[in-house]
Amino acid sequence: MDGITALGLIAGALTTLSFAPQVARAWRTRSTADLSPAMLIIFLAGILLWLVYGIIREDLAIIAANGATAILISLIISVKAKHG
C-alpha cells in the first residue's frame, strides 16, 4: 500500500467514524427528531455516487470510506423511518 492510499484510508476512517456517535445515539434513544430527512437522503445519494466513483476508479480508500458511511447513514435513516 502506498502512502497516498494510506492517507486516503485514514481520512476516510475519520470522516466515517464521525457518524458512529450519531448512529449510537439514534439507536439508543430511538430519536432522530433533529435530523432532516431530506439532508439524510441527499447525503446518502452523494455517498453512493462517491462509492460508484471509487469502484470505477478502483480506489480502495474511496470504496471503503463511502461503503461504510453508506451503511451508517442507512442505519440512521432506518431508525428515523421506524421511530420518526
ZIMOGI-V891494 format. One record per pair of residues at least 4 apart in sequence whose ideal C-beta (glycine too) atoms are under 6 Angstrom apart, sorted by the first residue. I is the first residue (numbers start at 1). J is the second residue. D is the distance in Angstrom with one decimal. If there is no record, write none. Layout:
# ZIMOGI-V891494
i:j:d
I:J:D
I:J:D
This chain:
# ZIMOGI-V891494
i:j:d
1:5:5.0
1:6:5.6
5:61:5.7
8:12:6.0
8:61:2.8
9:61:4.8
12:16:5.9
12:61:5.2
12:64:5.9
12:65:2.6
13:17:5.9
16:65:5.3
16:68:4.6
16:69:4.7
19:23:5.9
19:72:4.3
23:72:5.2
23:75:5.2
23:76:5.7
25:29:5.9
26:32:5.0
26:76:5.4
26:79:4.6
30:83:4.4
32:79:5.6
32:80:4.0
39:43:5.9
40:77:5.3
44:73:4.8
47:66:5.1
47:69:5.1
47:70:4.9
48:70:5.9
50:66:4.4
51:66:4.1
51:67:5.7
54:59:4.7
54:62:2.9
54:63:4.1
54:66:6.0
55:63:6.0
60:64:5.9
62:66:5.9
63:67:5.7
79:83:5.8
